[in-house]
Amino acid sequence: MSSRIRAPWGRTTVGPTALIVVLPILVVSSLLTTTAVAQVEEPPLQSVSGTIIDSDGRPLADAEVTFSGERVSQGYHQLTTDRQGRFSLDLPAGTYNGTFAKGGYATKYLLPGGPLGPVVVGSDPVALDVILLRLAVLAGRVEGPDGPVAGAQVTAYRKYPDGSWGSDASSTSDQEGGYRMIALPRAPIV
């Protein structure tokens, strides 16, 4: 029983020689097939470094440093400070939200001269020196002419180094007039 195979150039080949003619064409055609590989160029990285200190100027070891990009492609980067309160990492260009935290300290932070805004990484290295403020507890009792005042709103205000005022915490007095605000940065409070 012989089979008929139609060759690519239009001739019909019969018998075992048909396989000999067709197989080399398949091998040659597979060698000519190429796969395109797209090369993705990594964006250039820039150094972001700094030191985290407390309000007395002491370096804070093991403080958490986090940078999250405004775009998903920029990623989320987290590290901790060394014994001297220093940190350093390389980030692609873009705008990042930076947070700095350590137990016993406010997660709000200041740069010498004012609050920290978004961190913009461009073509030059970025240096950040961050001050974390110690936490404090403010507690007391609200009294009126007739004794304790329940349900009174108590708010603590303070003046920031840049001259602006802000409220860090508030509390409502209990039945005995007592209030307690936790996680206040240690600073003059009005």
PyMOL commands that set and color helices and strands:
alter all, ss='L'
color gray80, all
select helices_A, chain A and resi 17-32+72-74
alter helices_A, ss='H'
color red, helices_A
select strands_A, chain A and resi 4-6+12-14+45-54+64-69+76-80+86-92+94-101+105-111+114-115+119-121+126-141+143-144+147-148+153-159+165-172+178-185
alter strands_A, ss='S'
color yellow, strands_A
deselect
rebuild
show_as cartoon
